[in-house]
Amino acid sequence: MQVAANMGELEPCRRIATFAIASPQDSTVHPVLPIFLHIVLPSLVATTDMQQPPEQAMSVELLVAIISSVLNAALQLEWAMSSVSTDDRLVLGQSSTGMARRLAVDLRRNRSSAVSKMILKRLGSSPPFIAKFPVFKSELGTK
């Protein structure tokens, strides 16, 4: 996906990743979204920290787009499921707000990572995103 993103094809990459990561699984398969956010993403951030500026900027763009899209998809899925079912089971393993809260804490904790700071800044500067996930609001106005 990185090669396609570097060629300016960010939107298809975001859509494919969102579909793959935020699709609900049956109850015998672990949900992919929490695994991505809390296990895979930290290694992607570390790898991106080692990239040079042109590639790093595109990688950050791609990560921000994917994070924003998958958390929004998770929230929409929760709303849809709650409107048609009385079952309180979380189809993605955790609530979207819980995943966002933990992600924000994990990114803030990684103080030595320029990429973590860039992701926090980008997510925190998106009014539609912070309206749904206010845990990122505190990043407005920070360096």
N, C-alpha and C positions, 0 to 999 in steps of 0.2 A: 504494500500500500504506500509505503514511503516514496517509492520511485514514481508512482502515479501522482502523489501529492506534490512532489518536486516539479512535476511537469505541469502543474496548475490544475490538476483534476481533483481538487479537494472535496467537492460536493459528492461525487460518486463514492469516494473513500469513506466519507462520513456516513453516508446512507448504508453502505454495506456493513460497516462496523457496528452501527446502531442496531441494525437488524440482527446481526449475529450475537451481539452482546446482550441486548435487552429483550430478546424473545423468551417467553416463558417456556420452561421445560416441563415434562411430566414429573410427578413426585418422586421418581426413582433416580433422577439426575440432579446433581447439585446445580443451583442457579449460576450462570456464568457472570452476571453483572458484579456481584460482590467479589468474586474471584478476580475479575479484571481490575476493579477499582483498588483493591487492597493488597493484591499479590503481584499482578502483572504490571500495573501502572507504575509502581515505585521503580521497577527495573527499567521501564521505558524512560522514566524521568532521568535516572542515572546515566543511561546510554545517551540520551539527548544532551545532558550536561557536557559530555565529552565531544560533541560535534562542533564543527566550525560554524561561525555566524550565518552564512546563507542557508545551510542545511538545517541548522538549529532553529532558525526562525520558522521555517516551514514545518518542522516537526512540532514545534510549540503550537502553531496554528492548527495542525491536525489533531493534536491531543486535546486542545481546548474545544474544538468542534465536536470531537467524539464524546468528551466528558459531558459537555452541555447537552448534547443530543440524547445520550443514554439516560442521564438523570431526568430529563424532561419526558422521555418515553416511559420511564419507570413510573413517574408521577401520573402521567395520563393513564397508564395501565391500571394503577391502583384506583384511580377515580372511576374508571370504567368497571372494574371488577366490583367495587363497593356498591355501584348503582344497580348491578344485576344479580348480586349474590349476597346472602347473609353470612356466608363463610368468611371468617376473618383471617384465613390463611394468606400469608404473603407469598405470592406466586414467584417473586424474584428473590426470595430468601430473607430479605430485610426491607424495611420501608425506605423509600427514596430519600426522605428527610434524614433518616438515620445514616444511610450511606453517604449523603452529602456532608453531614456533620463530621463523620469520621474522616472523610477525604480532606475536608478543610483542616482538621486537626493534624492529619498526617503531613499535608503540604506545609503547614506552618511550622511543624516540628523540624522539617528538613531545612534548617536555616542556611546551610552552606550551599544549597542548590539554587543557582540562578534560574533554572527552568521552573522549579517549584514556585519561586517568587513571581515569575512571568505568568504562570498559569493562574495563580491566585489573583494577580492584578487584572488579567483579562476577564476572568469569571466575575470578579467583583465590580468591574466597570460595565457590566451588561445589565441594564435595568430589568429587562424581562426575566433574566436568570435569577437575579437577587430577589425579585418579587416572589418567586417560587421557592428559593433556597436562601433565606435571609442570613444564614450562617456565614455567607461570603460577603455580606454587606460591610463588615468592619474593614475590609481590604480597600475601600474607597479612600483615596487621599494618602495612602501609604506609599512609601518608596520601595 
